[in-house]
Amino acid sequence: MRWPAHGANPLALYEQCGLAAPSDYIDFSVNTNPYRLPPSAWPDGEEWIRWAAEYPDPEAKALRELVAKQEQIRPGQVLVTNGTAEAIYLLAALLAGRRVGILEPTFSEYRRACLAYGCEVKSLMAEESRGFSYDIDKAAAWAAECDALFVCHPNNPTGTVMPERDLRSLVAAADQAGTYIVVDEAFYPFWHGGFTAMRWLDRYPRLIVLRSLTKIHHLAGARLGYVGADEAVIASLKTRQPPWSTSRIAQQLALRFASMESFVEWTKERIAAERARVFWSLPAGRYAVSPSVVNFYLLRPLSGRTEELFFYLLQRGIVPRHTRNFPGLDGRYVRLAVKTQVENDRLLEALARWSG
């Protein structure tokens, strides 16, 4: 069968698997925030109508200034994009025909975008037996052989992170070797007690940081993200960006939600607590999980086939994310989101009943 390239489309997944979708299912393949802002936080009907009717600011000036203030960088170091997906493809266009390294297993769009622009793509695989970690000295030496390096941090699909000293060492080594290093922090807002590479931009001119506003604020339909980088890199990316790339609606929603820092902090705490509860509640000795710090994780049965578990969950209204298109995983795990307590309990019940 032809497996979907991404999660978050349950009906298409059921159809491709040859299964009838149950009337009641929970989408554990989508990794956006399970906790939603109240309806009162959203704009009213008149605002929606006005925003839909108006052209957006092509420079997204107000949003760039807000992001720059929050990240403690300069507005010229920020490019607002149509989700991090657009940022990835803009970077691939900038890197066209060059040697690109990817720390894997990771988000598939880095490879797809770079191949579309004729890049030579190389992989360095994480050590699964060591919690999907990397030998940083080896990674640094390997990065020096590339023109650019993509690092997802926290990583999708494993949910794992590096110690701060290791990532800083890798960034420094890449910069010294003349290698651009792209640190994709799309899931940073879910990481309780985490650190960001955004603080290092002024020290390392070849460092490029990606962020998403889609995941934490439920703006998947609006599509919004941003790039933090040296002004020269931002200017070069801007020449490749289509005009009016981010809609008026997306910009206005971001201006409204991005300043709600207390909601983000509350979410981080809830996700961390619920993830720990789920891991502790899994049937003893039957499943292995990745040491995730965010709102999703990998799960593998210690006996029985993962594909059988995948279909078992689908039939019980639990929609997991397959891992067949992640090099290095090849379907041996499923990726599951950290949802609300009620939703997670339904997953735990299904996992307890699976006989393997």
N, C-alpha and C positions, 0 to 999 in steps of 0.2 A: 504494500500500500504506500501511497505518497503521504508522508507525515507532514503536518503543518509546520511552518518555519518558526512560528511563535505561539504563545499561549493566548488566553483571553478571547477565544472564539469557540465556545463549547459546542454550539449547534453544528458548526462545520466539522469539528472533531468527531462527534457522534456519527455524522453522515459518512465521513471517510473511514470510520471503523466499522461501518455496516451495522450500527446499533441505532435503535429508536431512542431518542432523548427522553428521559423521564420528565414528568411534569414538574418535579421538584428536584433541582440539583444545586450544588454549591460549586462555584468555580474556584478551585484551589490552584489553577494554572495562572491566574492573574495576580500580579504582585504590586498592585496599588494599595493605598491605605485602606484597611478594613473599617476604620472609624471615620465617620463623615461629619463634616461641619453641619450645624443645624440649618434648616431652611432659612431662618432669619438672617444668616450670614451671607446669603446669596443675593444678587441684585433683583430688583423688582421688574415687572413687565416693561415699564417705560424705558428703563435702562437697557434692557435687552434689545428693544426695538431701535433705540438710538444708536447703540454700538453696532448693530448689524447693518445700519444704513450708512455709516460713516467709513471713509477710508482710514486705515491705520496710519500712525506716524511711522514713516519708513525707517527712521532711525531708532525708534522705540526709546526716545531720550529719557522720558520719565522713569521707565523701568530700568534702563541702564544705570541711571543715577541712584535709584533705590538699591539695586544689586551691589553697586560699587560701595555704597555706604555700609551695607550689611557685611560685605566681604572684606572691607577695609582695603580696597584697591581703587584705582582710578577709573572713571567712566570709559576712558579710551582703552582700557584693558578688558572690556566686556563687549561681547556680541550676543544679542538675543536671537534665538533660532526657533524654527518650527519643530520643537522637540529636540532631544539629543540625536535623533536619527539624522536630521538635516545637518547637524554639526559634524557627525561622522562622515557623511558624504562630502561635505565641503572640505574636510581634512583630506579625504581620499583624493579629491580633485587637486588639492594643493600638492599632494605627494605622488601624483601620477607617474608611473614608470619606475618608482624607486623601490628600494628594499625595505620591507616593513616586517617587523617582528611582533608577534602577538603572544602574550602569556595566556596559556590555555589550560583547562577548558574554560571557555568564556563566551560572551555575547557574540552571536554569529554574524551580526551586521558589520563588525570590523573587517572580517575576512571578505564578506560579500562586496562591501563597498570598495575595498582596496583592489580586489580582483577586477571589478568593473572598470577601474581606471588603470589597468595594466601594471599593477604593482607586483613585485616578486614577494610572496608572503611566506614567512617562516614561522614555525611554532616552537615554543619552549613549554613543555608540559609540567604541570605541578606534580609534586610527589604525593600521590593519594594516601600512601601509608603514613605520611606525616601531616595529615590534616589538610591536604591540598596546599602545601607550602612550597617555597622555592629556595634553592641554594642561591643566596643573593650574590655571592662572588661570581658564581657561574653565570647568573642572569646578567650581571653587569658586564662581564667579558663578552657575552653573547650579544648584548645590546649594542656594543661598540661596532659590531659588524653590520648593523642596520642603519638606515637613514632615519627611521622613526620606530617607536615602540608603543604599542597599545597595552595599557594596564587597566583593568576594571577593578575599582577599589571603593567600597566592598564589591567583591566579585559576584557576577551573575553567571552561572547558576548556583555556585557553592555557598554564597553568603559569607565567605571568609575574607579576612584582612591580614595584612602584614604588620609586624611591629613597626612603630613609627621610625625607629632608627634604620630599619631595613629599607623601607620605602624611600626615606630621605637619602640613604646611601645609593640606591638605584637611580634616583633622579639626578643626584650629583654626578655619578659616573656617566650616565647618558649625556648629560649636558657637557661635561668635559670632553667626551668623545665626539661631540658635534652631532649627537643624535637627538631628534625631537622625541619627547616622551609625553604621551597623551594619557592622563589619569582620568578615567571616567568615574565620577562620583555621583552617578544617578541615584544611588541608594544611600548616600551619606546621611540624608535627613532622618533615616530610620535607625541610625547607629548610636546607641546610648553611650555617651562617654568617648565618642570617637574624635579623631583629628582630621584636618583637611590639608591637602597639598596647596590649596589656594593661598595659604600664608607664605608660601615660598616663591611666589611668582617673581618678585623683584630680584631675587637672588639667582634664579635660573631662567634665562631668557628663552630657553628651548622647552620649557615646561608649559604644557597646555592642559587645562582642567575643564572637564565637562560637568554640567549639572542639569538636572531635570526638575521642572516644577509639576510635571505630569503625575508622578507617583504619589507624592505626599499630599497633594491638594486636590486629587480627583479631577485633573484637567486632561485626561487621556484624549478626550474628544476635541479639546481646544488646541492641543499640541503646543508645548512651550518648554524651552530650555535655554541655556546660555553657555557661552564659552568664556573662560578667564585665561588670558594669555598676554604676552608682550604686545605692546601697541602695534608693532610692525606685523606680527602674525595676525592680529585682529584685522588690520587694514587689508592684508592680502586675502583673508577669508571673505571679507566684506565684498571684494570685487567679484567674487564667485557666487554670491548669494542673490537669488531672484528678488526683484523689488516687491515690497509689501509681503514679505515672507511670513510675518506673524500678524494675524488678524487683529482688528480693533477689539473684538470680543476677548481674544486670548490675552492681549496686553492689559486690558482693564481688569479682567479676572485676576491676573497675576498681581497687579498693583493692589487689589483689594485683599488678596490672601497672603501674599509674601510677607507682609508685616505681622501676621498672626503667629508670632514666635512661640507664644505659650501653648498653642495647639500642637505645634511640632514637638515641643519638649514633652507634653503630655503623651503624645503618640509614641515617642521613643520609649518612655517608661512602661507604657502598657504593652507594647510589642515585646520588649525585653522580658517582662514578667510572664507573658503568655507563652512565649517561645520556650522559656525554661520549664514552665508547667507541662507543656506538650512533651518535651524531651523526657522529663521525669516520669510522665504517665505512660509512655510507650511500653508495650509488653516486654518484660525483661528478657534479654538475650535473643530477641527475634528480629530486631531491626538495627541497622547502623545509620547514623545521620552525620552530615557534615557539621563542623563546628561554626555554625553561622552566627553572625552578630546582627542580622537584619530581619526583614519580614518574610523570609523564605529560606528553605533549606533543602538539601538533597536527602533522600531516604532510599535505603536498599535493604531488601529482605536478606537475612543471613542464610535462609534456606528457601528453596522454591525460586521460580523464575520471575524476574521483575515484570516481564511482559504480561504474565498471568495476573500479577497484582494490579497492573495498570488497567486491564480490562475488568477485573473484579470491582475495582473502585468505580469505574465508569458505570457499570451496571447498577451500582448502589447510589448513584447520584452524586458521587464525589469525582470531580474533574481534575486530575493531576496534569502536570506538564511532563511530556516525554523528554528524554535526553538523547535521542538518536542523532540529532544534528549538532551535538557538542563533541568535537574531537577529544578523545581521551576518556569519554564517558560511554558513548556508543550504546546508550539505552540501558545500562546496568543500574541506573537510578531513576527515580521519579523526583521531580521538583514539586514541592508543596508550599503554598503560602501560609504564613501565620495569619489566621483570621480571628474572628471574635471567639469568645469562650464557648458559646453555644455551637458555633460552626466547627470549632476544633474538637469539641466533644463528639460530634457526629463522625468525624474522621477517626478519632481514637477508637470509637466503638467498632467501626468497620475494620480497622487494622487488627483489633483484638480478635475479631471473628474469622479473619482470613486464615485458612488452614495451611497454605503454602503448597 
